[in-house]
């Protein structure tokens, strides 16, 4: 197994380990973290969340298969290493976003809970740093272990993540109101300048 493959596996373990540890810690506090595709939501939101739930599980298998396969015949080692660094940056951004949200972090739109808007820390620079972390991790793994099937799954997953962001933004505009609209004007969806 190459160093790139070991790096890819460590990235997946770190990313999903952090995700599930956060869910476990919140469950111990009585917080229902996973709200994807659950509850009374409009049909579009439910469809997007259910697609997101399926794709974010499927992509793990395609990523792992691509890592184990090596993907070495598409890009040179410099580009593949850049992909590993992008994926690692995604993991770090995702963990910082979860840490900043503390117990306000949820997967999916909450059905009947009050939502506390977070605008400090990494959320000063991105309205959606957790999603940015997902995207960077997915795209980095794609670059490092490229194959056409992983490309298709990654594009679909990133697209559905973006649709989820749009659903969450509509939700926050309704629930939080003016405070969110002001935040939206001064903070980019993905980066401070975008």
C-alpha positions in Angstrom: 0.0 0.0 0.0 1.4 3.4 -1.0 1.7 6.4 1.3 -1.0 8.1 -0.7 -3.4 5.2 -0.1 -2.5 5.2 3.6 -3.1 9.0 3.7 -6.5 8.5 1.9 -7.6 5.9 4.4 -6.5 8.0 7.4 -8.5 11.0 5.9 -11.6 8.8 5.6 -11.2 7.4 9.2 -10.6 10.9 10.6 -13.5 12.5 8.8 -16.1 9.9 9.5 -14.7 9.2 13.0 -15.2 12.8 13.9 -18.7 12.8 12.4 -19.9 9.8 14.3 -18.1 10.7 17.6 -19.9 14.1 17.5 -23.2 12.3 17.0 -22.5 9.9 19.8 -21.5 12.6 22.2 -24.7 14.6 21.4 -26.8 11.5 21.7 -25.4 11.0 25.3 -26.7 14.5 26.0 -30.1 13.7 24.6 -29.6 15.7 21.4 -31.1 14.2 18.2 -28.3 15.0 15.8 -29.3 13.1 12.7 -32.4 14.8 11.2 -31.7 14.0 7.6 -35.0 13.0 5.9 -36.9 12.9 9.1 -39.8 14.8 10.5 -42.5 17.1 8.9 -40.7 18.9 6.1 -41.9 20.0 2.6 -41.5 17.4 -0.1 -38.5 19.1 -1.8 -36.5 19.2 1.5 -37.3 15.6 2.2 -36.3 14.5 -1.2 -33.0 16.4 -1.0 -32.2 15.1 2.5 -33.0 11.5 1.5 -30.8 11.8 -1.6 -28.1 13.3 0.6 -28.4 10.4 3.1 -28.1 7.8 0.4 -25.2 9.5 -1.5 -23.2 10.3 1.6 -23.2 6.6 2.5 -22.5 5.4 -1.1 -19.6 7.7 -1.6 -17.7 6.2 1.3 -17.7 2.8 -0.5 -16.6 4.4 -3.8 -13.9 6.4 -2.1 -12.6 3.4 -0.2 -12.7 1.3 -3.4 -10.8 4.0 -5.3 -8.2 4.3 -2.6 -7.6 0.6 -2.4 -7.5 0.4 -6.2 -4.9 3.2 -6.2 -6.1 5.4 -9.1 -2.5 6.1 -10.0 -2.8 6.0 -13.7 -4.7 9.2 -14.1 -2.7 12.0 -12.5 1.0 12.4 -11.5 2.0 12.2 -7.9 2.3 15.9 -7.4 -1.4 16.4 -8.4 -2.5 13.3 -6.3 -0.6 14.7 -3.3 -2.3 18.0 -3.7 -5.6 16.1 -3.6 -4.6 14.5 -0.3 -3.8 17.9 1.1 -7.1 19.3 -0.1 -8.9 16.4 1.5 -7.0 16.8 4.8 -7.9 20.5 4.8 -11.5 19.5 4.3 -11.3 17.3 7.4 -9.8 20.1 9.5 -12.4 22.6 8.3 -15.2 20.2 9.0 -13.9 19.4 12.6 -13.5 23.1 13.3 -17.0 23.8 12.1 -18.5 21.0 14.3 -16.5 22.3 17.2 -17.6 25.9 16.7 -21.3 24.8 16.5 -21.0 22.8 19.7 -24.4 21.4 20.6 -26.2 23.4 17.9 -24.7 21.1 15.2 -27.2 19.0 13.3 -27.2 16.8 10.2 -30.3 17.9 8.3 -32.9 20.6 9.0 -34.3 20.3 12.5 -38.0 19.5 12.6 -39.2 21.2 15.8 -36.2 22.6 17.5 -35.1 26.1 18.1 -32.1 27.0 16.1 -29.3 29.1 17.5 -27.4 30.9 14.7 -23.6 30.6 14.9 -21.6 33.5 13.4 -18.4 33.4 15.4 -15.1 31.5 14.7 -15.0 29.8 11.3 -18.6 31.0 10.7 -17.3 34.5 10.3 -15.7 33.4 7.0 -18.1 30.9 5.7 -21.9 30.4 6.2 -21.4 26.6 5.5 -17.9 25.6 6.6 -19.0 22.0 7.4 -20.3 21.6 3.9 -17.1 23.2 2.6 -15.2 20.6 4.6 -17.3 17.8 3.0 -16.7 19.2 -0.5 -13.0 19.6 0.0 -12.6 16.1 1.4 -14.7 14.6 -1.5 -12.9 16.6 -4.2 -9.5 15.9 -2.7 -10.1 12.1 -2.6 -11.4 12.4 -6.2 -8.2 14.1 -7.3 -5.9 11.7 -5.5 -7.7 8.5 -6.5 -9.5 9.5 -9.7 -11.6 7.2 -11.7 -14.8 7.9 -13.8 -17.2 6.2 -11.4 -15.9 8.2 -8.4 -16.1 11.3 -10.5 -19.8 10.7 -11.2 -20.6 9.9 -7.6 -18.6 12.9 -6.3 -20.3 15.3 -8.7 -23.8 14.0 -7.6 -22.9 14.2 -3.9 -21.5 17.7 -4.1 -24.5 18.9 -6.1 -26.9 17.4 -3.6 -24.9 19.0 -0.7 -25.4 22.3 -2.5 -29.1 21.7 -2.8 -29.1 20.9 1.0 -27.4 24.3 1.7 -30.1 26.1 -0.3 -32.8 24.3 1.7 -31.1 25.2 5.0 -30.8 28.8 3.9 -34.5 29.0 3.2 -35.2 27.5 6.6 -32.9 29.9 8.4 -34.4 32.9 6.6 -37.8 31.9 8.0 -36.7 30.8 11.5 -34.0 33.4 12.2 -35.2 36.2 10.0 -33.5 39.5 9.7 -30.4 38.5 11.6 -29.7 35.7 9.1 -30.4 38.0 6.1 -27.8 40.4 7.4 -25.3 37.6 8.1 -26.0 36.3 4.6 -25.0 39.7 3.0 -21.7 39.9 4.8 -20.6 36.2 4.8 -20.1 34.1 1.7 -21.9 30.8 1.2 -18.6 28.9 1.0 -15.8 31.4 1.5 -15.7 35.0 2.8 -15.4 36.3 -0.8 -17.8 33.9 -2.5 
